[in-house]
Amino acid sequence: MTEDMRAQFEQAVADVMKLSKAPDNMTKLALYALYKQGTKGDCEGKRPGMVDFVGRAKYDAWQKLAGTSQEDAMAQYIDLVRKLREADKG
């Protein structure tokens, strides 16, 4: 992974906090999963129980990215944030 990619990723992480309107829940899950895959790699640990709805949704979203390289996940995160920023401007 290049330093440029890491810098772009870190900038995207900062930019997502500056959106004037919070993304919908599905987009938030996608951002979460891509962030985790990009920073930690494949999902680890046990799936949260039935009563932990949020934890379970986060786990499942991250688990779906299993096998995606950290660099690819970062690139997808950067692209998604770029699209959100463009929509935020319009």
C-alpha positions in Angstrom: 0.0 0.0 0.0 1.3 3.4 -1.0 1.7 6.4 1.3 -0.5 8.3 -1.1 -3.3 5.7 -0.7 -3.1 5.9 3.1 -3.1 9.7 3.0 -6.2 9.7 0.7 -7.9 7.2 3.0 -7.2 9.3 6.1 -8.5 12.4 4.4 -11.7 10.5 3.4 -12.2 9.4 7.0 -11.9 13.1 8.1 -14.1 14.2 5.2 -17.0 11.9 6.1 -17.3 13.7 9.4 -17.8 17.0 7.6 -20.9 16.0 5.6 -23.8 18.4 6.2 -26.2 15.5 6.3 -25.6 12.1 7.8 -25.7 9.2 5.4 -28.5 6.6 5.6 -28.0 3.5 7.7 -27.1 1.3 4.8 -24.4 3.7 3.7 -23.1 4.0 7.3 -22.8 0.2 7.4 -20.9 0.2 4.1 -18.6 2.9 5.4 -18.1 1.0 8.7 -17.3 -2.3 6.9 -14.9 -0.8 4.4 -13.2 1.1 7.2 -12.7 -2.0 9.2 -11.6 -4.1 6.2 -9.2 -1.4 5.2 -7.7 -1.0 8.7 -7.9 -4.4 10.2 -8.4 -6.9 7.3 -10.9 -9.8 7.4 -13.5 -9.9 10.2 -12.6 -11.7 13.4 -14.4 -12.9 16.4 -17.8 -14.3 17.1 -21.0 -12.9 15.6 -22.9 -10.9 18.2 -26.1 -12.4 19.6 -29.6 -11.9 18.3 -30.4 -9.1 20.7 -27.4 -7.0 19.6 -29.0 -5.8 16.4 -26.5 -3.0 15.7 -23.4 -5.2 16.5 -24.8 -8.0 14.4 -25.5 -5.7 11.4 -21.9 -4.3 11.6 -20.4 -7.8 11.9 -22.4 -9.1 8.9 -21.5 -6.1 6.8 -17.8 -6.5 7.6 -17.9 -10.3 7.1 -19.3 -9.8 3.6 -16.0 -8.2 2.6 -13.9 -11.2 3.6 -11.1 -11.7 1.1 -11.1 -8.1 0.0 -7.6 -6.7 0.3 -7.0 -3.8 2.6 -6.0 -1.6 -0.3 -9.1 -2.4 -2.3 -11.3 -1.7 0.8 -9.5 1.7 1.2 -10.0 2.5 -2.4 -13.7 1.7 -2.2 -14.1 3.8 1.0 -12.4 6.7 -0.7 -14.7 6.4 -3.7 -17.8 6.2 -1.6 -16.9 9.2 0.5 -16.1 11.1 -2.8 -19.7 10.3 -4.0 -21.2 11.3 -0.7 -19.3 14.7 -0.8 -20.5 15.3 -4.4 -24.1 14.6 -3.4 -23.7 16.8 -0.3 -22.6 19.7 -2.5 -25.5 19.4 -5.0 
